Amino acid sequence: MRHRMAGRKLGRTSSHRWAMLRNMATSLFRHERITTTVTKAKELRPFAEKLITLAKKETLHARRQVLRHIKDREVVSKLFDTLGPRFATRPGGYSRIVRATPRRGDNAELAIIELIDTAVATAAPKKKRAAAKKTRKAAAQPTRKSVHKGTARQEALADVAAAEEAKVEAEAQEEAEEKAEAEEADKVEEPEAEEPKAEAAEAAPEGEAAEEEKAETKPEEEEKK
């Protein structure tokens, strides 16, 4: 007989089971909705609701009792500041379990466990859809800052391209100037080389005249002798 054997083992040791329930409760209080298997959801529901009942007391002792199981202080502050006042007038039943489609792979039965939110439940669904549409449009439209950043980036890229083009043009101009200077130097060297030739040509007739004079003087000297 299974007397005083309440609860499910879930194929885990007691320490592993406690750690799993604490982690799942932390996620449930943070996101207010999680998806898990049906058996785990049924085990989590009483554990999480007892912590919410402690959060409704708003005493230091109750906070310390909750901190035994929930180690995240942000989640504990949310539990005492938001969830406790939300369920202050509710005597129990802070969560619901809704069955979901079986899990792909092992075909395990899944369920969604979520906190009952009266404020969200009373809101009109049309208003929700309109607000969601507005947020989507606002997210899709680029802001002025993003447009400004985009234009600034394009301007910077254009400036870099213009600077590169100017650099290339300056290098080409320098090369053209160097070529022109080299051609002028070659033109200057050519006349200087022609001048010695002209001097040599002028010196050649003088040498011929001197030889003729020598040839004329030789017969005269011979006659004198």
PyMOL commands that place a pseudoatom at each C-alpha (Angstrom):
pseudoatom trace, name=CA, resn=MET, resi=1, chain=A, elem=C, hetatm=0, pos=[0.000, 0.000, 0.000]
pseudoatom trace, name=CA, resn=ARG, resi=2, chain=A, elem=C, hetatm=0, pos=[1.158, 3.541, -0.750]
pseudoatom trace, name=CA, resn=HIS, resi=3, chain=A, elem=C, hetatm=0, pos=[0.234, 5.164, 2.531]
pseudoatom trace, name=CA, resn=ARG, resi=4, chain=A, elem=C, hetatm=0, pos=[1.929, 8.570, 3.091]
pseudoatom trace, name=CA, resn=MET, resi=5, chain=A, elem=C, hetatm=0, pos=[3.619, 8.318, -0.335]
pseudoatom trace, name=CA, resn=ALA, resi=6, chain=A, elem=C, hetatm=0, pos=[2.028, 11.357, -1.985]
pseudoatom trace, name=CA, resn=GLY, resi=7, chain=A, elem=C, hetatm=0, pos=[3.709, 12.986, -4.935]
pseudoatom trace, name=CA, resn=ARG, resi=8, chain=A, elem=C, hetatm=0, pos=[5.397, 11.761, -8.087]
pseudoatom trace, name=CA, resn=LYS, resi=9, chain=A, elem=C, hetatm=0, pos=[8.988, 10.593, -8.288]
pseudoatom trace, name=CA, resn=LEU, resi=10, chain=A, elem=C, hetatm=0, pos=[9.424, 11.828, -11.896]
pseudoatom trace, name=CA, resn=GLY, resi=11, chain=A, elem=C, hetatm=0, pos=[12.337, 9.404, -12.311]
pseudoatom trace, name=CA, resn=ARG, resi=12, chain=A, elem=C, hetatm=0, pos=[14.628, 11.577, -10.177]
pseudoatom trace, name=CA, resn=THR, resi=13, chain=A, elem=C, hetatm=0, pos=[16.193, 11.593, -6.783]
pseudoatom trace, name=CA, resn=SER, resi=14, chain=A, elem=C, hetatm=0, pos=[14.757, 13.831, -4.079]
pseudoatom trace, name=CA, resn=SER, resi=15, chain=A, elem=C, hetatm=0, pos=[17.533, 16.437, -4.402]
pseudoatom trace, name=CA, resn=HIS, resi=16, chain=A, elem=C, hetatm=0, pos=[17.181, 16.489, -8.193]
pseudoatom trace, name=CA, resn=ARG, resi=17, chain=A, elem=C, hetatm=0, pos=[13.408, 16.742, -7.895]
pseudoatom trace, name=CA, resn=TRP, resi=18, chain=A, elem=C, hetatm=0, pos=[13.606, 19.693, -5.465]
pseudoatom trace, name=CA, resn=ALA, resi=19, chain=A, elem=C, hetatm=0, pos=[16.102, 21.509, -7.687]
pseudoatom trace, name=CA, resn=MET, resi=20, chain=A, elem=C, hetatm=0, pos=[13.884, 20.979, -10.728]
pseudoatom trace, name=CA, resn=LEU, resi=21, chain=A, elem=C, hetatm=0, pos=[10.775, 22.298, -8.958]
pseudoatom trace, name=CA, resn=ARG, resi=22, chain=A, elem=C, hetatm=0, pos=[12.652, 25.362, -7.681]
pseudoatom trace, name=CA, resn=ASN, resi=23, chain=A, elem=C, hetatm=0, pos=[13.988, 26.168, -11.156]
pseudoatom trace, name=CA, resn=MET, resi=24, chain=A, elem=C, hetatm=0, pos=[10.573, 25.693, -12.765]
pseudoatom trace, name=CA, resn=ALA, resi=25, chain=A, elem=C, hetatm=0, pos=[8.911, 27.901, -10.129]
pseudoatom trace, name=CA, resn=THR, resi=26, chain=A, elem=C, hetatm=0, pos=[11.522, 30.613, -10.729]
pseudoatom trace, name=CA, resn=SER, resi=27, chain=A, elem=C, hetatm=0, pos=[10.834, 30.499, -14.477]
pseudoatom trace, name=CA, resn=LEU, resi=28, chain=A, elem=C, hetatm=0, pos=[7.080, 30.531, -13.867]
pseudoatom trace, name=CA, resn=PHE, resi=29, chain=A, elem=C, hetatm=0, pos=[7.250, 33.621, -11.658]
pseudoatom trace, name=CA, resn=ARG, resi=30, chain=A, elem=C, hetatm=0, pos=[9.600, 35.394, -14.091]
pseudoatom trace, name=CA, resn=HIS, resi=31, chain=A, elem=C, hetatm=0, pos=[7.692, 34.680, -17.323]
pseudoatom trace, name=CA, resn=GLU, resi=32, chain=A, elem=C, hetatm=0, pos=[4.258, 33.867, -15.818]
pseudoatom trace, name=CA, resn=ARG, resi=33, chain=A, elem=C, hetatm=0, pos=[3.841, 31.070, -18.386]
pseudoatom trace, name=CA, resn=ILE, resi=34, chain=A, elem=C, hetatm=0, pos=[5.928, 28.006, -19.188]
pseudoatom trace, name=CA, resn=THR, resi=35, chain=A, elem=C, hetatm=0, pos=[5.484, 24.813, -21.223]
pseudoatom trace, name=CA, resn=THR, resi=36, chain=A, elem=C, hetatm=0, pos=[6.340, 21.454, -19.695]
pseudoatom trace, name=CA, resn=THR, resi=37, chain=A, elem=C, hetatm=0, pos=[4.961, 17.938, -19.438]
pseudoatom trace, name=CA, resn=VAL, resi=38, chain=A, elem=C, hetatm=0, pos=[1.601, 17.313, -17.776]
pseudoatom trace, name=CA, resn=THR, resi=39, chain=A, elem=C, hetatm=0, pos=[3.032, 15.402, -14.804]
pseudoatom trace, name=CA, resn=LYS, resi=40, chain=A, elem=C, hetatm=0, pos=[5.632, 18.091, -14.074]
pseudoatom trace, name=CA, resn=ALA, resi=41, chain=A, elem=C, hetatm=0, pos=[2.994, 20.803, -14.343]
pseudoatom trace, name=CA, resn=LYS, resi=42, chain=A, elem=C, hetatm=0, pos=[0.770, 18.971, -11.846]
pseudoatom trace, name=CA, resn=GLU, resi=43, chain=A, elem=C, hetatm=0, pos=[3.690, 18.700, -9.415]
pseudoatom trace, name=CA, resn=LEU, resi=44, chain=A, elem=C, hetatm=0, pos=[4.714, 22.331, -9.914]
pseudoatom trace, name=CA, resn=ARG, resi=45, chain=A, elem=C, hetatm=0, pos=[1.284, 23.847, -9.372]
pseudoatom trace, name=CA, resn=PRO, resi=46, chain=A, elem=C, hetatm=0, pos=[0.912, 23.234, -5.592]
pseudoatom trace, name=CA, resn=PHE, resi=47, chain=A, elem=C, hetatm=0, pos=[4.575, 24.083, -4.964]
pseudoatom trace, name=CA, resn=ALA, resi=48, chain=A, elem=C, hetatm=0, pos=[4.305, 27.461, -6.766]
pseudoatom trace, name=CA, resn=GLU, resi=49, chain=A, elem=C, hetatm=0, pos=[0.912, 28.349, -5.229]
pseudoatom trace, name=CA, resn=LYS, resi=50, chain=A, elem=C, hetatm=0, pos=[2.249, 27.818, -1.694]
pseudoatom trace, name=CA, resn=LEU, resi=51, chain=A, elem=C, hetatm=0, pos=[5.020, 30.327, -2.428]
pseudoatom trace, name=CA, resn=ILE, resi=52, chain=A, elem=C, hetatm=0, pos=[2.450, 32.850, -3.709]
pseudoatom trace, name=CA, resn=THR, resi=53, chain=A, elem=C, hetatm=0, pos=[0.461, 32.381, -0.492]
pseudoatom trace, name=CA, resn=LEU, resi=54, chain=A, elem=C, hetatm=0, pos=[3.613, 33.176, 1.487]
pseudoatom trace, name=CA, resn=ALA, resi=55, chain=A, elem=C, hetatm=0, pos=[4.202, 36.269, -0.695]
pseudoatom trace, name=CA, resn=LYS, resi=56, chain=A, elem=C, hetatm=0, pos=[0.736, 37.582, 0.262]
pseudoatom trace, name=CA, resn=LYS, resi=57, chain=A, elem=C, hetatm=0, pos=[1.832, 37.906, 3.921]
pseudoatom trace, name=CA, resn=GLU, resi=58, chain=A, elem=C, hetatm=0, pos=[4.515, 40.525, 3.151]
pseudoatom trace, name=CA, resn=THR, resi=59, chain=A, elem=C, hetatm=0, pos=[6.553, 39.780, 6.263]
pseudoatom trace, name=CA, resn=LEU, resi=60, chain=A, elem=C, hetatm=0, pos=[10.265, 39.260, 6.710]
pseudoatom trace, name=CA, resn=HIS, resi=61, chain=A, elem=C, hetatm=0, pos=[9.761, 35.689, 7.849]
pseudoatom trace, name=CA, resn=ALA, resi=62, chain=A, elem=C, hetatm=0, pos=[7.672, 34.918, 4.762]
pseudoatom trace, name=CA, resn=ARG, resi=63, chain=A, elem=C, hetatm=0, pos=[10.336, 36.478, 2.532]
pseudoatom trace, name=CA, resn=ARG, resi=64, chain=A, elem=C, hetatm=0, pos=[12.991, 34.299, 4.130]
pseudoatom trace, name=CA, resn=GLN, resi=65, chain=A, elem=C, hetatm=0, pos=[10.823, 31.222, 3.684]
pseudoatom trace, name=CA, resn=VAL, resi=66, chain=A, elem=C, hetatm=0, pos=[10.481, 32.016, -0.030]
pseudoatom trace, name=CA, resn=LEU, resi=67, chain=A, elem=C, hetatm=0, pos=[14.235, 32.650, -0.340]
pseudoatom trace, name=CA, resn=ARG, resi=68, chain=A, elem=C, hetatm=0, pos=[14.801, 29.073, 0.800]
pseudoatom trace, name=CA, resn=HIS, resi=69, chain=A, elem=C, hetatm=0, pos=[13.463, 27.910, -2.561]
pseudoatom trace, name=CA, resn=ILE, resi=70, chain=A, elem=C, hetatm=0, pos=[13.797, 30.914, -4.936]
pseudoatom trace, name=CA, resn=LYS, resi=71, chain=A, elem=C, hetatm=0, pos=[17.414, 32.075, -5.053]
pseudoatom trace, name=CA, resn=ASP, resi=72, chain=A, elem=C, hetatm=0, pos=[16.909, 34.856, -7.617]
pseudoatom trace, name=CA, resn=ARG, resi=73, chain=A, elem=C, hetatm=0, pos=[16.282, 38.040, -5.618]
pseudoatom trace, name=CA, resn=GLU, resi=74, chain=A, elem=C, hetatm=0, pos=[14.721, 39.859, -8.599]
pseudoatom trace, name=CA, resn=VAL, resi=75, chain=A, elem=C, hetatm=0, pos=[12.093, 37.125, -8.899]
pseudoatom trace, name=CA, resn=VAL, resi=76, chain=A, elem=C, hetatm=0, pos=[11.472, 37.254, -5.131]
pseudoatom trace, name=CA, resn=SER, resi=77, chain=A, elem=C, hetatm=0, pos=[10.966, 41.018, -5.259]
pseudoatom trace, name=CA, resn=LYS, resi=78, chain=A, elem=C, hetatm=0, pos=[8.524, 40.561, -8.159]
pseudoatom trace, name=CA, resn=LEU, resi=79, chain=A, elem=C, hetatm=0, pos=[6.723, 37.867, -6.181]
pseudoatom trace, name=CA, resn=PHE, resi=80, chain=A, elem=C, hetatm=0, pos=[6.221, 40.140, -3.157]
pseudoatom trace, name=CA, resn=ASP, resi=81, chain=A, elem=C, hetatm=0, pos=[5.746, 43.473, -4.974]
pseudoatom trace, name=CA, resn=THR, resi=82, chain=A, elem=C, hetatm=0, pos=[3.624, 42.398, -7.975]
pseudoatom trace, name=CA, resn=LEU, resi=83, chain=A, elem=C, hetatm=0, pos=[2.186, 38.906, -7.698]
pseudoatom trace, name=CA, resn=GLY, resi=84, chain=A, elem=C, hetatm=0, pos=[1.301, 39.060, -3.993]
pseudoatom trace, name=CA, resn=PRO, resi=85, chain=A, elem=C, hetatm=0, pos=[-0.833, 42.224, -4.290]
pseudoatom trace, name=CA, resn=ARG, resi=86, chain=A, elem=C, hetatm=0, pos=[-2.386, 40.876, -7.510]
pseudoatom trace, name=CA, resn=PHE, resi=87, chain=A, elem=C, hetatm=0, pos=[-3.760, 37.788, -5.722]
pseudoatom trace, name=CA, resn=ALA, resi=88, chain=A, elem=C, hetatm=0, pos=[-4.390, 39.484, -2.362]
pseudoatom trace, name=CA, resn=THR, resi=89, chain=A, elem=C, hetatm=0, pos=[-8.167, 38.969, -2.511]
pseudoatom trace, name=CA, resn=ARG, resi=90, chain=A, elem=C, hetatm=0, pos=[-8.006, 35.524, -4.137]
pseudoatom trace, name=CA, resn=PRO, resi=91, chain=A, elem=C, hetatm=0, pos=[-8.193, 32.589, -1.705]
pseudoatom trace, name=CA, resn=GLY, resi=92, chain=A, elem=C, hetatm=0, pos=[-6.313, 30.180, -3.988]
pseudoatom trace, name=CA, resn=GLY, resi=93, chain=A, elem=C, hetatm=0, pos=[-6.087, 28.839, -7.512]
pseudoatom trace, name=CA, resn=TYR, resi=94, chain=A, elem=C, hetatm=0, pos=[-3.423, 31.252, -8.755]
pseudoatom trace, name=CA, resn=SER, resi=95, chain=A, elem=C, hetatm=0, pos=[-2.501, 29.161, -11.794]
pseudoatom trace, name=CA, resn=ARG, resi=96, chain=A, elem=C, hetatm=0, pos=[-4.078, 27.047, -14.506]
pseudoatom trace, name=CA, resn=ILE, resi=97, chain=A, elem=C, hetatm=0, pos=[-2.914, 24.084, -16.573]
pseudoatom trace, name=CA, resn=VAL, resi=98, chain=A, elem=C, hetatm=0, pos=[-3.865, 23.894, -20.251]
pseudoatom trace, name=CA, resn=ARG, resi=99, chain=A, elem=C, hetatm=0, pos=[-3.008, 20.825, -22.271]
pseudoatom trace, name=CA, resn=ALA, resi=100, chain=A, elem=C, hetatm=0, pos=[-1.021, 21.340, -25.477]
pseudoatom trace, name=CA, resn=THR, resi=101, chain=A, elem=C, hetatm=0, pos=[-0.148, 19.204, -28.480]
pseudoatom trace, name=CA, resn=PRO, resi=102, chain=A, elem=C, hetatm=0, pos=[2.164, 16.225, -27.852]
pseudoatom trace, name=CA, resn=ARG, resi=103, chain=A, elem=C, hetatm=0, pos=[5.889, 16.777, -28.133]
pseudoatom trace, name=CA, resn=ARG, resi=104, chain=A, elem=C, hetatm=0, pos=[7.568, 15.753, -31.369]
pseudoatom trace, name=CA, resn=GLY, resi=105, chain=A, elem=C, hetatm=0, pos=[9.996, 12.910, -30.995]
pseudoatom trace, name=CA, resn=ASP, resi=106, chain=A, elem=C, hetatm=0, pos=[8.792, 11.033, -27.896]
pseudoatom trace, name=CA, resn=ASN, resi=107, chain=A, elem=C, hetatm=0, pos=[5.100, 12.049, -28.160]
pseudoatom trace, name=CA, resn=ALA, resi=108, chain=A, elem=C, hetatm=0, pos=[5.072, 13.172, -24.516]
pseudoatom trace, name=CA, resn=GLU, resi=109, chain=A, elem=C, hetatm=0, pos=[1.963, 14.974, -23.265]
pseudoatom trace, name=CA, resn=LEU, resi=110, chain=A, elem=C, hetatm=0, pos=[2.711, 18.674, -22.934]
pseudoatom trace, name=CA, resn=ALA, resi=111, chain=A, elem=C, hetatm=0, pos=[0.883, 21.322, -20.957]
pseudoatom trace, name=CA, resn=ILE, resi=112, chain=A, elem=C, hetatm=0, pos=[1.067, 25.084, -20.448]
pseudoatom trace, name=CA, resn=ILE, resi=113, chain=A, elem=C, hetatm=0, pos=[1.043, 26.228, -16.841]
pseudoatom trace, name=CA, resn=GLU, resi=114, chain=A, elem=C, hetatm=0, pos=[0.400, 29.949, -16.376]
pseudoatom trace, name=CA, resn=LEU, resi=115, chain=A, elem=C, hetatm=0, pos=[-0.539, 32.399, -13.665]
pseudoatom trace, name=CA, resn=ILE, resi=116, chain=A, elem=C, hetatm=0, pos=[-4.055, 33.794, -13.684]
pseudoatom trace, name=CA, resn=ASP, resi=117, chain=A, elem=C, hetatm=0, pos=[-3.776, 37.477, -14.509]
pseudoatom trace, name=CA, resn=THR, resi=118, chain=A, elem=C, hetatm=0, pos=[-7.085, 39.269, -13.916]
pseudoatom trace, name=CA, resn=ALA, resi=119, chain=A, elem=C, hetatm=0, pos=[-5.765, 42.570, -15.287]
pseudoatom trace, name=CA, resn=VAL, resi=120, chain=A, elem=C, hetatm=0, pos=[-4.761, 40.986, -18.586]
pseudoatom trace, name=CA, resn=ALA, resi=121, chain=A, elem=C, hetatm=0, pos=[-7.965, 38.871, -18.755]
pseudoatom trace, name=CA, resn=THR, resi=122, chain=A, elem=C, hetatm=0, pos=[-10.256, 41.934, -18.496]
pseudoatom trace, name=CA, resn=ALA, resi=123, chain=A, elem=C, hetatm=0, pos=[-8.461, 43.772, -21.314]
pseudoatom trace, name=CA, resn=ALA, resi=124, chain=A, elem=C, hetatm=0, pos=[-10.282, 43.809, -24.632]
pseudoatom trace, name=CA, resn=PRO, resi=125, chain=A, elem=C, hetatm=0, pos=[-8.640, 41.608, -27.312]
pseudoatom trace, name=CA, resn=LYS, resi=126, chain=A, elem=C, hetatm=0, pos=[-9.139, 44.280, -30.007]
pseudoatom trace, name=CA, resn=LYS, resi=127, chain=A, elem=C, hetatm=0, pos=[-7.117, 46.767, -28.008]
pseudoatom trace, name=CA, resn=LYS, resi=128, chain=A, elem=C, hetatm=0, pos=[-4.381, 44.177, -27.644]
pseudoatom trace, name=CA, resn=ARG, resi=129, chain=A, elem=C, hetatm=0, pos=[-4.267, 43.626, -31.395]
pseudoatom trace, name=CA, resn=ALA, resi=130, chain=A, elem=C, hetatm=0, pos=[-4.197, 47.349, -32.117]
pseudoatom trace, name=CA, resn=ALA, resi=131, chain=A, elem=C, hetatm=0, pos=[-1.380, 47.868, -29.623]
pseudoatom trace, name=CA, resn=ALA, resi=132, chain=A, elem=C, hetatm=0, pos=[0.542, 44.943, -31.125]
pseudoatom trace, name=CA, resn=LYS, resi=133, chain=A, elem=C, hetatm=0, pos=[0.104, 46.399, -34.625]
pseudoatom trace, name=CA, resn=LYS, resi=134, chain=A, elem=C, hetatm=0, pos=[1.391, 49.774, -33.470]
pseudoatom trace, name=CA, resn=THR, resi=135, chain=A, elem=C, hetatm=0, pos=[4.446, 48.224, -31.885]
pseudoatom trace, name=CA, resn=ARG, resi=136, chain=A, elem=C, hetatm=0, pos=[5.182, 46.227, -35.051]
pseudoatom trace, name=CA, resn=LYS, resi=137, chain=A, elem=C, hetatm=0, pos=[4.875, 49.319, -37.251]
pseudoatom trace, name=CA, resn=ALA, resi=138, chain=A, elem=C, hetatm=0, pos=[7.068, 51.308, -34.890]
pseudoatom trace, name=CA, resn=ALA, resi=139, chain=A, elem=C, hetatm=0, pos=[9.660, 48.537, -34.954]
pseudoatom trace, name=CA, resn=ALA, resi=140, chain=A, elem=C, hetatm=0, pos=[9.513, 48.293, -38.763]
pseudoatom trace, name=CA, resn=GLN, resi=141, chain=A, elem=C, hetatm=0, pos=[9.888, 52.030, -39.400]
pseudoatom trace, name=CA, resn=PRO, resi=142, chain=A, elem=C, hetatm=0, pos=[13.460, 53.321, -39.053]
pseudoatom trace, name=CA, resn=THR, resi=143, chain=A, elem=C, hetatm=0, pos=[13.969, 56.038, -36.494]
pseudoatom trace, name=CA, resn=ARG, resi=144, chain=A, elem=C, hetatm=0, pos=[15.481, 59.429, -37.232]
pseudoatom trace, name=CA, resn=LYS, resi=145, chain=A, elem=C, hetatm=0, pos=[18.621, 58.480, -35.416]
pseudoatom trace, name=CA, resn=SER, resi=146, chain=A, elem=C, hetatm=0, pos=[19.094, 55.361, -37.544]
pseudoatom trace, name=CA, resn=VAL, resi=147, chain=A, elem=C, hetatm=0, pos=[18.459, 57.374, -40.734]
pseudoatom trace, name=CA, resn=HIS, resi=148, chain=A, elem=C, hetatm=0, pos=[20.890, 60.022, -39.557]
pseudoatom trace, name=CA, resn=LYS, resi=149, chain=A, elem=C, hetatm=0, pos=[23.445, 57.351, -38.786]
pseudoatom trace, name=CA, resn=GLY, resi=150, chain=A, elem=C, hetatm=0, pos=[22.942, 55.838, -42.240]
pseudoatom trace, name=CA, resn=THR, resi=151, chain=A, elem=C, hetatm=0, pos=[23.375, 59.181, -44.023]
pseudoatom trace, name=CA, resn=ALA, resi=152, chain=A, elem=C, hetatm=0, pos=[26.415, 60.017, -41.922]
pseudoatom trace, name=CA, resn=ARG, resi=153, chain=A, elem=C, hetatm=0, pos=[27.955, 56.687, -42.821]
pseudoatom trace, name=CA, resn=GLN, resi=154, chain=A, elem=C, hetatm=0, pos=[27.237, 57.207, -46.523]
pseudoatom trace, name=CA, resn=GLU, resi=155, chain=A, elem=C, hetatm=0, pos=[28.772, 60.685, -46.355]
pseudoatom trace, name=CA, resn=ALA, resi=156, chain=A, elem=C, hetatm=0, pos=[31.869, 59.293, -44.655]
pseudoatom trace, name=CA, resn=LEU, resi=157, chain=A, elem=C, hetatm=0, pos=[32.227, 56.610, -47.344]
pseudoatom trace, name=CA, resn=ALA, resi=158, chain=A, elem=C, hetatm=0, pos=[31.794, 59.235, -50.077]
pseudoatom trace, name=CA, resn=ASP, resi=159, chain=A, elem=C, hetatm=0, pos=[34.480, 61.410, -48.453]
pseudoatom trace, name=CA, resn=VAL, resi=160, chain=A, elem=C, hetatm=0, pos=[36.878, 58.469, -48.325]
pseudoatom trace, name=CA, resn=ALA, resi=161, chain=A, elem=C, hetatm=0, pos=[36.232, 57.653, -51.998]
pseudoatom trace, name=CA, resn=ALA, resi=162, chain=A, elem=C, hetatm=0, pos=[36.748, 61.296, -52.994]
pseudoatom trace, name=CA, resn=ALA, resi=163, chain=A, elem=C, hetatm=0, pos=[40.015, 61.434, -51.040]
pseudoatom trace, name=CA, resn=GLU, resi=164, chain=A, elem=C, hetatm=0, pos=[41.251, 58.282, -52.793]
pseudoatom trace, name=CA, resn=GLU, resi=165, chain=A, elem=C, hetatm=0, pos=[40.340, 59.701, -56.210]
pseudoatom trace, name=CA, resn=ALA, resi=166, chain=A, elem=C, hetatm=0, pos=[42.150, 62.958, -55.409]
pseudoatom trace, name=CA, resn=LYS, resi=167, chain=A, elem=C, hetatm=0, pos=[45.198, 60.984, -54.302]
pseudoatom trace, name=CA, resn=VAL, resi=168, chain=A, elem=C, hetatm=0, pos=[45.230, 58.974, -57.539]
pseudoatom trace, name=CA, resn=GLU, resi=169, chain=A, elem=C, hetatm=0, pos=[44.881, 62.154, -59.627]
pseudoatom trace, name=CA, resn=ALA, resi=170, chain=A, elem=C, hetatm=0, pos=[47.734, 63.825, -57.725]
pseudoatom trace, name=CA, resn=GLU, resi=171, chain=A, elem=C, hetatm=0, pos=[49.988, 60.809, -58.308]
pseudoatom trace, name=CA, resn=ALA, resi=172, chain=A, elem=C, hetatm=0, pos=[49.136, 60.801, -62.021]
pseudoatom trace, name=CA, resn=GLN, resi=173, chain=A, elem=C, hetatm=0, pos=[49.858, 64.529, -62.241]
pseudoatom trace, name=CA, resn=GLU, resi=174, chain=A, elem=C, hetatm=0, pos=[53.214, 64.073, -60.505]
pseudoatom trace, name=CA, resn=GLU, resi=175, chain=A, elem=C, hetatm=0, pos=[54.152, 61.302, -62.917]
pseudoatom trace, name=CA, resn=ALA, resi=176, chain=A, elem=C, hetatm=0, pos=[53.232, 63.494, -65.894]
pseudoatom trace, name=CA, resn=GLU, resi=177, chain=A, elem=C, hetatm=0, pos=[55.334, 66.372, -64.506]
pseudoatom trace, name=CA, resn=GLU, resi=178, chain=A, elem=C, hetatm=0, pos=[58.309, 64.048, -63.975]
pseudoatom trace, name=CA, resn=LYS, resi=179, chain=A, elem=C, hetatm=0, pos=[58.022, 62.784, -67.554]
pseudoatom trace, name=CA, resn=ALA, resi=180, chain=A, elem=C, hetatm=0, pos=[57.882, 66.345, -68.891]
pseudoatom trace, name=CA, resn=GLU, resi=181, chain=A, elem=C, hetatm=0, pos=[60.961, 67.337, -66.870]
pseudoatom trace, name=CA, resn=ALA, resi=182, chain=A, elem=C, hetatm=0, pos=[62.849, 64.290, -68.168]
pseudoatom trace, name=CA, resn=GLU, resi=183, chain=A, elem=C, hetatm=0, pos=[61.976, 65.169, -71.789]
pseudoatom trace, name=CA, resn=GLU, resi=184, chain=A, elem=C, hetatm=0, pos=[63.120, 68.766, -71.286]
pseudoatom trace, name=CA, resn=ALA, resi=185, chain=A, elem=C, hetatm=0, pos=[66.410, 67.533, -69.791]
pseudoatom trace, name=CA, resn=ASP, resi=186, chain=A, elem=C, hetatm=0, pos=[66.951, 65.293, -72.813]
pseudoatom trace, name=CA, resn=LYS, resi=187, chain=A, elem=C, hetatm=0, pos=[66.312, 68.223, -75.175]
pseudoatom trace, name=CA, resn=VAL, resi=188, chain=A, elem=C, hetatm=0, pos=[68.816, 70.385, -73.303]
pseudoatom trace, name=CA, resn=GLU, resi=189, chain=A, elem=C, hetatm=0, pos=[71.522, 67.690, -73.444]
pseudoatom trace, name=CA, resn=GLU, resi=190, chain=A, elem=C, hetatm=0, pos=[71.196, 67.217, -77.230]
pseudoatom trace, name=CA, resn=PRO, resi=191, chain=A, elem=C, hetatm=0, pos=[72.332, 70.796, -78.217]
pseudoatom trace, name=CA, resn=GLU, resi=192, chain=A, elem=C, hetatm=0, pos=[75.226, 70.596, -75.781]
pseudoatom trace, name=CA, resn=ALA, resi=193, chain=A, elem=C, hetatm=0, pos=[76.386, 67.449, -77.554]
pseudoatom trace, name=CA, resn=GLU, resi=194, chain=A, elem=C, hetatm=0, pos=[76.040, 69.170, -80.983]
pseudoatom trace, name=CA, resn=GLU, resi=195, chain=A, elem=C, hetatm=0, pos=[78.255, 72.146, -79.947]
pseudoatom trace, name=CA, resn=PRO, resi=196, chain=A, elem=C, hetatm=0, pos=[81.495, 70.059, -79.692]
pseudoatom trace, name=CA, resn=LYS, resi=197, chain=A, elem=C, hetatm=0, pos=[80.704, 68.641, -83.118]
pseudoatom trace, name=CA, resn=ALA, resi=198, chain=A, elem=C, hetatm=0, pos=[80.366, 72.169, -84.527]
pseudoatom trace, name=CA, resn=GLU, resi=199, chain=A, elem=C, hetatm=0, pos=[83.624, 73.211, -82.827]
pseudoatom trace, name=CA, resn=ALA, resi=200, chain=A, elem=C, hetatm=0, pos=[85.349, 70.184, -84.301]
pseudoatom trace, name=CA, resn=ALA, resi=201, chain=A, elem=C, hetatm=0, pos=[83.950, 71.062, -87.731]
pseudoatom trace, name=CA, resn=GLU, resi=202, chain=A, elem=C, hetatm=0, pos=[85.206, 74.640, -87.369]
pseudoatom trace, name=CA, resn=ALA, resi=203, chain=A, elem=C, hetatm=0, pos=[88.602, 73.435, -86.200]
pseudoatom trace, name=CA, resn=ALA, resi=204, chain=A, elem=C, hetatm=0, pos=[88.932, 71.124, -89.191]
pseudoatom trace, name=CA, resn=PRO, resi=205, chain=A, elem=C, hetatm=0, pos=[89.111, 73.948, -91.837]
pseudoatom trace, name=CA, resn=GLU, resi=206, chain=A, elem=C, hetatm=0, pos=[91.653, 75.790, -89.727]
pseudoatom trace, name=CA, resn=GLY, resi=207, chain=A, elem=C, hetatm=0, pos=[93.849, 72.687, -89.616]
pseudoatom trace, name=CA, resn=GLU, resi=208, chain=A, elem=C, hetatm=0, pos=[93.540, 72.274, -93.368]
pseudoatom trace, name=CA, resn=ALA, resi=209, chain=A, elem=C, hetatm=0, pos=[94.577, 75.918, -93.929]
pseudoatom trace, name=CA, resn=ALA, resi=210, chain=A, elem=C, hetatm=0, pos=[97.610, 75.474, -91.681]
pseudoatom trace, name=CA, resn=GLU, resi=211, chain=A, elem=C, hetatm=0, pos=[98.657, 72.379, -93.586]
pseudoatom trace, name=CA, resn=GLU, resi=212, chain=A, elem=C, hetatm=0, pos=[98.334, 74.240, -96.900]
pseudoatom trace, name=CA, resn=GLU, resi=213, chain=A, elem=C, hetatm=0, pos=[100.489, 77.074, -95.567]
pseudoatom trace, name=CA, resn=LYS, resi=214, chain=A, elem=C, hetatm=0, pos=[103.094, 74.557, -94.443]
pseudoatom trace, name=CA, resn=ALA, resi=215, chain=A, elem=C, hetatm=0, pos=[103.000, 72.929, -97.866]
pseudoatom trace, name=CA, resn=GLU, resi=216, chain=A, elem=C, hetatm=0, pos=[103.522, 76.319, -99.555]
pseudoatom trace, name=CA, resn=THR, resi=217, chain=A, elem=C, hetatm=0, pos=[106.390, 77.329, -97.289]
pseudoatom trace, name=CA, resn=LYS, resi=218, chain=A, elem=C, hetatm=0, pos=[108.267, 74.048, -97.789]
pseudoatom trace, name=CA, resn=PRO, resi=219, chain=A, elem=C, hetatm=0, pos=[109.170, 74.747, -101.506]
pseudoatom trace, name=CA, resn=GLU, resi=220, chain=A, elem=C, hetatm=0, pos=[110.260, 78.258, -100.623]
pseudoatom trace, name=CA, resn=GLU, resi=221, chain=A, elem=C, hetatm=0, pos=[112.589, 76.994, -97.919]
pseudoatom trace, name=CA, resn=GLU, resi=222, chain=A, elem=C, hetatm=0, pos=[114.018, 74.424, -100.282]
pseudoatom trace, name=CA, resn=GLU, resi=223, chain=A, elem=C, hetatm=0, pos=[114.748, 77.104, -102.934]
pseudoatom trace, name=CA, resn=LYS, resi=224, chain=A, elem=C, hetatm=0, pos=[116.517, 79.224, -100.322]
pseudoatom trace, name=CA, resn=LYS, resi=225, chain=A, elem=C, hetatm=0, pos=[118.689, 76.338, -99.372]
for i in range(1, 225): cmd.bond("trace and resi %d" % i, "trace and resi %d" % (i + 1))
show_as sticks, trace
zoom trace
